[in-house]
Each structure stands twice: as structure tokens, then as C-alpha cells.
Amino acid sequence: MSYRLYVRPLPPFSDLGENPEDRLYNWVLYDAGGDAQAQGSRDLRSTIEQTLSQNGLEGVLLVGLIPGDEAIFCMADIPAKQSRFINQALPYAVEEQIAQDIDSVHLALGPHVQEGFRVAAIDRGRMAQWLELFSHWAHARLDAIYPDAALLPITDGGWSICLDGESAMMASDRGEWLSMQSANLGMFAHTLAVPPSEDVVAEVPVVIYGTEIEFEEQQAVLGELMVPGRLSVRRESLELMPLELLAHAHHHHLCRPINLCQRNFSVTGGKTSPLKPWKPLFAVAAVWFVVQVALDAGMGFYYEKQAEEMRMQAMSAYREAFPNDRRTHAGNVKRVIEGQLRIAGSDGPDIDFVTLMKYTGQQYANVAGAGSVTFNSINYSQSRGELVVDVRAESYDRLSALRNGLSSQGLEAKIGSVVNEPSGARGRLTVSGG
């Protein structure tokens, strides 16, 4: 019988490599029938491994869940069908949606939908730390790593929200996910309740998962989600920890998450290869291949020389058109030209509301302190791709710091309608994709 172990580490996450033996986890063990056989909260890795050993389990598939804000959701419109061409075009298709050097980002490809390919992006260094954290467990082998919010059950045409202490996990039927402070759910609901001008007003279904205790503690916040005529909110009570909801949704295919263990971070099953009996035949084929390569070596050198001449011709033509550009070389000229064509043909920013809200929330957390910065209202224009925030601060310097932080992330941020008052300064912050 195949078992699957879902493991979710507890904070802090600032340094994953520091004292890994002391890190605590929530976990649940599922059998092939979809029944939870064991679970635990705030347990050490050694305790979990001991539980597997006591039950005589080997080769258990380990599924690691990381915080949802560690990875971001993107869409890639790639017309190619062959995986080789898709992987080659993937960085160029999403680089404008990511406020980071694309070469330092690990991209995991998800399923293809009508809008394009779903993609998960995470910092390469951070992904390496998560991979190390979930690897080499006794009696278990790593099978997948997912952002935890991506495992929420899908709500058709709307959003799923799971209360998790001071934070909330969120996922939409488009496959996008995010995590935010529970106290900010009211602002998110206000944005959902204001439909784009080009859309017909309709109720957006929202399903909220949480324990009865969390519903009681977050009663004021949940009240802000009740927007008559626009949001249709339904509560689903949980008897245990949110991890069991996520594990249940994944095991029963109620969600469509993207496995981050791809490409350079893929994991192997560790089983004996079924191709082992065919090794003698492979050896004969290898000898034939070497002979064939030797025969074709001359033609290879010839084609390589032709390719070098074509690259020199391409660079010569590029230098004539852009004589002042000294950073472009034969290795990246194609990418530079494609980027210039994209910029020239772009009608506007491609960054959507969720991405703008994520980065604005991050800078708000960096700048705000002791109530020095507050958001009074948030509005989003889909046609202009702009997030407009009515913000108040103890001084204009605080507003300027918030704007500068967003600009440093590659976004375009402007502050207008500034009014200085005895209690501080207030203005209108406009954020777009740049």
C-alpha cells in the first residue's frame, strides 16, 4: 500500500539551514485509500521518522508544503507545443511579471489552460534551501514541494480562504494563490466587491475554512467580507489543523497545484531502473553512436563555422542600428531584440491585481510601525492595470519611503494629492507594472 506524508514546517523561516534538527513540523500521513492514519503538530523530524519506523513503513512519498508567499503565480502565453521549446521560451514569457532578475528565479511549469501555461516562480537560492530541508528523511523520499495555499480546494468562479492564526491562505479558481494577514481580509473583500467597469456585476462565491474558535476570534474581519449583492460567502468549519484540509484536497484532486520540484530541482524515485536488463543493447547502440558521430564530425565543424559567421553578421547589423549599445553580444542579441519588440508592442502593464497587492502589502509591512502608515481605501482598475491606495502617514517621509520601496521592486509608484495636516500627511498612491 502506498502512503503519502504531508509535512508543513512551522516558522521562523528566515534561516532554513540553522539548526534543522530543532525545526518543528505539522504533519499528516495518508494511506492509498485517502484515510489519515496518523498526524501530529509541532513535532521534530526525528519524531515523525520514528512514527514511520514503528509502523514498518518504507518509501513513503513525502510532500513538503512551504509558505504561499515564498512562490508567486504567473501566466505564460507560449504558442509552442513541444516541451523543449516551451522551456526555452518560459523565462521570456514571464520575466515582466517578476520583480527580480529572471536568471536568479526557478520556474516550475504547470498545466495549460485557455489563458496559457500556469507557472510558479521562486528564488533559486531559496528553493535550494527548501529542497535540502525536505530531502534525506528516513523511511521517506521527497515526491513534491508545493506552496501551501495552492492546495486549497477550488471554489468554482471564486475564491477559497483558510484562516490560519494571524495569517490567511487564499486561492482562486484560476489557480493563483497568495497569503496575507487575516486583518487585511476586509481590504481584499472591498476590492472584490468593486467589479471592473467592463464586467457584468455578479456575485463572487467565497468559501472560508476555519475552526469555530478562529471564526469567533475573527468575527469582526469576517463581517467585512459580507458584501450584499456582490460576495456570496459560505463558512466551512474545520475540526483539526488546516494541513489536513490541504492534504485532503490534494489527495482527492480538489486542487491544481504546481510541483516546484522540476528541472534543476527535480527529485528521483530511488527505485531500480526497469531498463537495467537492456544495458547490453544500450552498449551496442552507444558504439554505433560513437562511430556515427565520428563520421559526422567534419560536417559538424562546417556547420559550426557557418553559424559563427551568421552570428557575426547579426551582430554587425545590430551594431549599425544601435551603435551605442556595448552590453549586447552574440549570445544575448536575440533576447535583447525580443525584449525591445515586446516593449514597443505592449499596450500596458501585464501585472495583475494579486501581484500589485502582494508587493504593496510587503512594502506596507516594511514601512508601517506603531500605526504610522494606514490604508483608508484600495481601488483597482483592470483596464489601466493600476492599484490606487488612499494612504495616511505620520509624515510625508513615510509616504515617500513606501513609494521608493515599490519603485525598487521594478514597479511604477507615484504619490499624488498630498495634503499636510496637523496629524500627518495623506495622499493617493498609484501603483502599476512600470
C-alpha positions in Angstrom: 0.0 0.0 0.0 1.3 3.4 -1.0 1.5 6.1 1.8 1.9 9.8 1.4 3.3 12.0 4.2 2.4 15.7 4.1 4.8 17.9 6.1 4.4 21.6 6.8 7.2 23.4 8.8 6.5 26.0 11.4 8.1 29.5 11.4 10.5 31.1 11.7 11.7 30.7 8.1 14.4 33.4 8.0 17.3 30.8 8.0 16.2 27.3 7.0 19.7 25.9 7.4 20.1 26.9 11.0 19.6 24.0 13.5 17.4 21.9 11.2 17.2 19.2 13.8 15.3 21.6 16.1 12.7 22.7 13.5 9.1 21.8 14.3 6.5 20.5 11.8 2.8 19.8 11.5 2.2 16.6 9.6 -0.4 14.0 8.5 0.1 10.5 7.0 -2.4 9.3 4.3 -2.8 5.8 3.0 -3.7 4.9 -0.6 -7.4 5.0 0.3 -7.4 8.6 1.4 -7.7 7.9 5.1 -5.5 9.8 7.6 -3.5 7.1 9.5 -1.5 9.4 11.8 -0.9 13.1 12.4 0.9 15.4 14.7 1.6 19.1 15.4 4.7 20.9 16.5 6.8 17.7 16.2 10.5 17.2 15.4 11.6 15.5 12.3 13.0 12.7 14.4 9.6 12.1 16.0 8.0 11.8 12.6 10.7 9.4 11.3 10.2 7.3 14.5 6.5 7.0 13.8 7.2 5.7 10.3 9.7 3.2 11.7 7.3 2.0 14.4 4.7 1.3 11.8 7.1 -0.6 9.5 6.7 1.9 6.6 9.4 2.4 3.9 9.5 4.5 0.8 6.7 6.8 2.0 6.1 9.7 -0.5 6.9 13.0 1.2 5.1 16.1 0.2 6.6 19.3 1.5 4.4 22.4 1.9 6.1 25.9 2.1 4.5 29.2 2.8 2.4 30.5 0.0 4.3 33.8 -0.2 7.6 32.0 -1.0 6.5 31.4 -4.6 4.4 33.6 -6.9 1.9 32.7 -9.6 2.4 33.7 -13.2 0.8 33.0 -16.6 2.9 32.3 -19.7 1.4 32.6 -23.2 3.5 30.3 -25.2 2.2 29.0 -28.6 4.7 26.1 -28.8 3.6 22.5 -28.0 6.9 20.7 -27.7 8.3 20.8 -24.1 11.8 21.7 -25.3 10.6 24.9 -27.0 8.3 25.7 -24.1 11.1 25.5 -21.6 13.3 27.7 -23.8 10.6 30.4 -24.1 9.4 30.2 -20.5 11.8 32.8 -19.0 11.0 35.4 -21.6 7.2 34.8 -21.3 7.1 35.6 -17.5 10.1 38.0 -16.9 7.9 41.1 -17.0 5.6 39.6 -14.2 8.5 39.1 -11.8 10.3 42.0 -10.0 13.6 40.1 -9.9 16.4 39.1 -12.2 14.9 36.2 -14.2 18.2 34.4 -14.2 18.0 34.1 -10.4 14.5 32.6 -10.4 13.4 29.0 -10.6 10.4 28.5 -12.8 8.1 25.5 -12.4 5.7 24.8 -15.3 2.0 23.9 -14.5 -0.9 22.8 -16.7 -2.0 24.6 -19.9 -5.3 26.4 -19.7 -7.1 28.8 -22.0 -5.1 31.8 -20.9 -1.8 30.0 -21.3 0.5 27.9 -19.0 0.3 28.3 -15.3 3.7 28.9 -13.8 5.2 29.1 -10.2 8.3 31.2 -9.6 10.6 31.1 -6.6 14.1 32.4 -5.9 16.7 29.7 -6.8 18.7 30.0 -3.6 15.5 29.8 -1.5 14.3 26.7 -3.5 17.7 25.0 -2.8 17.2 25.5 0.9 13.6 24.1 0.8 14.8 21.1 -1.2 17.6 20.4 1.4 15.1 20.7 4.3 12.7 18.0 2.9 15.4 15.7 1.5 17.1 12.6 3.0 14.3 11.8 5.5 14.5 8.3 7.0 11.8 5.9 5.6 10.5 8.6 3.2 11.6 10.1 -0.1 10.7 13.5 -1.4 8.0 13.5 -4.1 6.9 17.1 -4.4 7.1 20.6 -2.9 4.1 22.9 -3.2 3.1 26.4 -1.9 0.6 25.6 0.9 -2.1 28.0 -0.3 -2.1 26.3 -3.7 -3.6 23.2 -2.1 -6.8 24.8 -1.0 -10.0 23.2 -2.5 -11.0 25.1 -5.7 -14.2 27.2 -5.5 -15.7 27.4 -9.0 -15.8 31.0 -10.2 -14.5 32.5 -6.9 -12.0 32.2 -4.0 -11.2 29.9 -1.2 -9.9 31.3 2.1 -8.4 29.3 5.0 -7.9 31.1 8.3 -4.6 30.0 9.8 -3.9 32.0 13.0 -2.8 35.5 12.2 -2.5 34.7 8.5 -4.9 33.6 5.8 -4.3 31.4 2.8 -6.2 32.2 -0.4 -6.6 30.6 -3.8 -8.8 31.3 -6.8 -10.3 29.1 -9.5 -7.7 30.4 -11.9 -5.0 28.6 -9.9 -3.4 31.7 -8.4 -2.6 31.7 -4.7 -1.4 34.2 -2.0 -1.1 34.6 1.7 -1.9 37.7 3.7 -2.5 38.9 7.3 -6.0 37.9 8.4 -6.6 41.5 9.5 -6.3 42.6 5.8 -9.1 40.4 4.5 -11.5 43.3 4.7 -9.5 45.3 2.2 -9.3 42.3 -0.1 -13.1 41.8 0.1 -13.6 45.5 -0.7 -11.6 45.1 -3.9 -13.5 42.0 -4.9 -16.8 43.8 -4.3 -16.0 46.6 -6.9 -16.4 45.0 -10.3 -14.4 46.2 -13.3 -16.4 48.6 -15.5 -16.5 46.3 -18.4 -17.9 43.3 -16.4 -21.4 42.5 -15.6 -22.0 42.7 -11.8 -22.4 39.2 -10.4 -21.9 37.5 -7.0 -18.4 36.1 -6.4 -18.6 32.9 -4.4 -16.2 32.9 -1.4 -15.7 29.8 0.8 -14.0 30.4 4.2 -12.4 27.5 6.1 -11.5 27.7 9.8 -12.1 26.4 13.2 -15.0 27.6 15.3 -12.5 29.3 17.6 -11.0 31.2 14.7 -14.4 32.2 13.4 -15.2 33.6 16.8 -11.8 35.5 17.1 -12.0 36.8 13.5 -15.7 37.8 13.7 -15.1 41.5 13.0 -12.9 40.7 10.0 -15.4 38.2 8.6 -18.1 40.8 9.0 -16.3 43.0 6.5 -16.5 40.1 3.9 -20.2 40.2 3.9 -20.9 42.5 0.9 -24.6 42.0 -0.1 -25.2 41.5 -3.8 -21.6 41.1 -4.7 -19.9 38.4 -2.5 -21.6 35.1 -1.6 -19.7 34.0 1.5 -20.0 30.4 2.9 -18.3 29.1 6.0 -16.8 25.6 6.3 -15.8 24.6 9.9 -12.6 22.6 10.4 -12.2 20.3 13.4 -8.4 20.0 13.1 -5.5 21.9 11.7 -5.5 23.5 8.2 -2.9 21.0 7.0 -5.4 18.2 7.0 -7.7 20.3 4.7 -4.8 20.8 2.3 -3.8 17.2 2.4 -7.4 16.0 1.8 -7.8 18.4 -1.2 -4.5 17.3 -2.8 -5.2 13.5 -2.3 -8.7 13.8 -3.8 -7.6 16.1 -6.6 -9.7 19.1 -5.4 -6.9 21.5 -6.3 -4.4 22.1 -9.2 -1.1 22.9 -7.5 2.3 23.3 -9.3 5.1 21.0 -8.2 8.2 23.1 -7.6 10.5 20.0 -8.0 11.2 20.5 -11.7 14.2 21.0 -14.0 17.3 21.5 -11.9 15.4 20.8 -8.7 13.7 17.6 -9.8 13.7 14.6 -7.5 14.3 10.9 -8.4 12.3 8.0 -7.1 15.2 5.9 -6.0 13.9 2.7 -7.5 15.7 0.2 -9.6 15.5 1.2 -13.2 13.3 -1.1 -15.3 15.7 -0.6 -18.2 18.5 -2.4 -16.4 18.1 -5.7 -18.5 18.6 -3.7 -21.7 22.0 -2.3 -20.8 23.9 -4.7 -23.2 21.8 -3.4 -26.1 22.4 0.2 -25.0 26.1 -0.5 -25.1 25.9 -1.7 -28.7 23.9 1.3 -29.6 26.5 3.5 -27.9 29.2 2.1 -30.0 27.2 2.8 -33.1 26.5 6.3 -32.0 30.3 7.0 -31.4 31.0 5.7 -35.0 28.2 7.9 -36.4 29.5 10.9 -34.5 33.0 10.4 -35.9 31.6 10.3 -39.4 29.6 13.4 -38.9 32.3 15.4 -37.1 33.5 17.1 -40.3 30.1 18.3 -41.2 29.6 19.5 -37.6 32.7 21.7 -37.8 31.5 23.1 -41.1 28.1 24.0 -39.7 29.6 25.5 -36.6 31.8 27.7 -38.8 28.7 28.8 -40.7 26.8 29.5 -37.5 29.7 31.7 -36.3 29.6 33.7 -39.5 25.9 34.2 -39.2 26.3 35.4 -35.6 28.9 37.9 -36.7 26.6 39.1 -39.4 23.7 39.5 -37.0 25.9 41.5 -34.5 27.2 43.7 -37.4 23.6 44.5 -38.4 22.7 45.2 -34.7 25.7 47.5 -34.2 24.7 49.5 -37.2 21.2 50.0 -35.8 22.3 50.5 -32.1 25.9 51.8 -32.2 25.9 53.0 -28.5 24.8 49.6 -27.1 28.0 47.9 -25.8 26.4 45.4 -23.5 24.7 43.3 -26.1 26.7 40.4 -27.6 26.1 37.4 -29.9 24.9 35.3 -27.0 22.0 37.6 -25.9 21.2 39.7 -29.0 18.1 37.6 -29.8 16.8 38.1 -26.3 17.5 41.8 -26.3 15.7 42.3 -29.6 12.7 40.2 -28.4 12.5 42.3 -25.3 12.6 45.6 -27.3 9.8 44.3 -29.5 7.7 43.3 -26.5 8.2 46.8 -25.0 7.4 48.5 -28.3 4.3 46.5 -28.9 3.0 46.5 -25.3 -0.3 48.2 -24.7 0.1 48.4 -21.0 1.4 46.5 -17.9 0.7 42.8 -17.6 0.9 42.8 -13.8 -2.5 41.9 -12.3 -4.2 42.9 -9.0 -2.9 40.0 -7.0 0.8 40.8 -7.9 0.3 44.5 -7.2 -1.4 43.8 -3.9 1.3 41.4 -2.9 4.2 43.9 -3.4 2.2 46.8 -1.9 1.5 44.7 1.1 5.2 43.8 1.5 6.3 47.4 1.4 3.5 48.3 3.8 4.8 45.7 6.3 8.4 47.1 5.9 7.4 50.8 6.4 4.5 50.6 8.8 5.2 50.7 12.5 3.1 51.6 15.5 0.3 52.7 13.2 2.5 55.2 11.4 1.0 54.2 8.0 -2.6 53.3 7.3 -4.6 52.4 4.2 -8.0 54.0 4.1 -9.2 52.5 0.8 -7.9 50.4 -2.1 -9.2 50.5 -5.7 -8.0 48.6 -8.7 -8.6 49.4 -12.4 -8.2 46.4 -14.6 -8.3 48.4 -17.8 -5.4 50.6 -16.7 -3.6 48.0 -14.7 -3.4 50.4 -11.7 -3.8 49.9 -7.9 -4.9 53.2 -6.2 -4.5 53.4 -2.4 -5.7 56.2 -0.2 -2.9 56.3 2.4 -2.3 58.3 5.6 1.1 58.6 7.4 2.6 60.5 10.3 4.9 62.4 7.8 5.5 62.7 4.1 8.8 60.9 4.5 6.8 57.7 5.4 4.8 58.1 2.2 8.0 58.6 0.2 9.6 55.5 1.8 6.6 53.4 0.7 6.8 54.8 -2.8 10.6 54.3 -3.1 10.3 50.7 -1.8 7.8 49.8 -4.6 10.0 51.5 -7.2 13.0 49.4 -6.1 10.9 46.3 -6.9 10.6 47.4 -10.5 7.1 48.8 -10.2 5.9 52.3 -11.1 4.7 54.1 -8.0 3.5 57.7 -7.7 2.1 59.8 -4.9 -0.4 62.5 -5.7 -3.0 64.7 -4.0 -0.7 65.1 -0.9 -2.3 67.1 2.0 -0.3 68.0 5.0 -2.4 68.0 8.2 -1.5 68.6 11.9 -1.8 64.8 12.5 0.4 63.9 9.5 0.2 63.6 5.7 -2.3 61.9 3.4 -2.2 61.2 -0.3 -3.1 58.9 -3.1 -0.5 56.2 -4.0 -0.8 54.8 -7.6 1.0 51.6 -8.4 1.3 49.9 -11.8 3.5 47.5 -13.6 6.1 50.1 -14.7 
